Amino acid sequence: MPAKISQRDFAQLLDGPAVDREIDRLTRKRGGWLDVAQILSRRINGTVDWERLGPAGSRYSVIGSRGEAVLFDDRMDESRIIKLRGREENGYGTAGFGCILVRNERGMIEYGPGSMEQALERERLSWQVLGFGCELEAIIGDHAGMLLAQRFIAGRAPTEREIRSWMTERGWEPLQMRRDVSVTLRDHAWQRDGIGAFDANETNFIRSEADGELYPIDLIVWPMPQ
């Protein structure tokens, strides 16, 4: 069974001053970064129900917030990255606990918000078909959020050409010409044996310094909608 942690206890594991500094940094950039700062605040504070965050030096130090998650360093285990995912209303919007593939009202394949259970199934599929993914670390409160742990890979972003070669060598077929896939998703969408692997771009892969291999660190892996 996965570990469960209360919202208050999770809040105390967060380095509050580091969160404040990151929000201040984003706010000072102004423009669209103000929205990013507000989303980061909602994602953290909404998940812990506005409990007081921990002191400087606490276990989890915020790295940043990207599409589906808030990322943290784990000061007790530097070999991994921690991802916080949560409810739509807590700043996660159309991602939910992690995007899945759905058909919209026009019959086009696009992203839809996934439940916690679907997000965990997505990680299982990622391990199964890509050989890499996240593991469930803990569930926060009454499904207020969840923590996923992923091995930290030091390296560089690969090129689009390297990604295409990696996917093709493993039997994945590109969906660039698939007319029922949303136009904005086609260039980085693949399928194999009825499973889709979307968002396969240079920000979601890393080439390891240690072994030279490519690792898919944040693809959206889900059965192709019928």
Secondary structure as UniProt FT lines:
FT   STRAND          3..5
FT   HELIX           7..13
FT   STRAND          14..15
FT   HELIX           16..29
FT   TURN            31..32
FT   HELIX           33..41
FT   HELIX           42..46
FT   TURN            48..50
FT   TURN            56..57
FT   STRAND          60..66
FT   TURN            67..68
FT   STRAND          69..74
FT   TURN            75..76
FT   TURN            78..79
FT   STRAND          80..86
FT   HELIX           88..90
FT   TURN            91..92
FT   HELIX           93..95
FT   STRAND          99..103
FT   TURN            105..106
FT   STRAND          109..114
FT   HELIX           116..130
FT   STRAND          135..140
FT   TURN            141..144
FT   STRAND          145..151
FT   STRAND          155..156
FT   HELIX           160..169
FT   TURN            170..171
FT   STRAND          173..174
FT   TURN            176..177
FT   TURN            179..180
FT   TURN            183..185
FT   HELIX           186..188
FT   STRAND          190..192
FT   TURN            193..194
FT   STRAND          195..198
FT   HELIX           202..204
FT   STRAND          205..208
FT   TURN            209..211
FT   STRAND          214..216
FT   STRAND          220..223
//
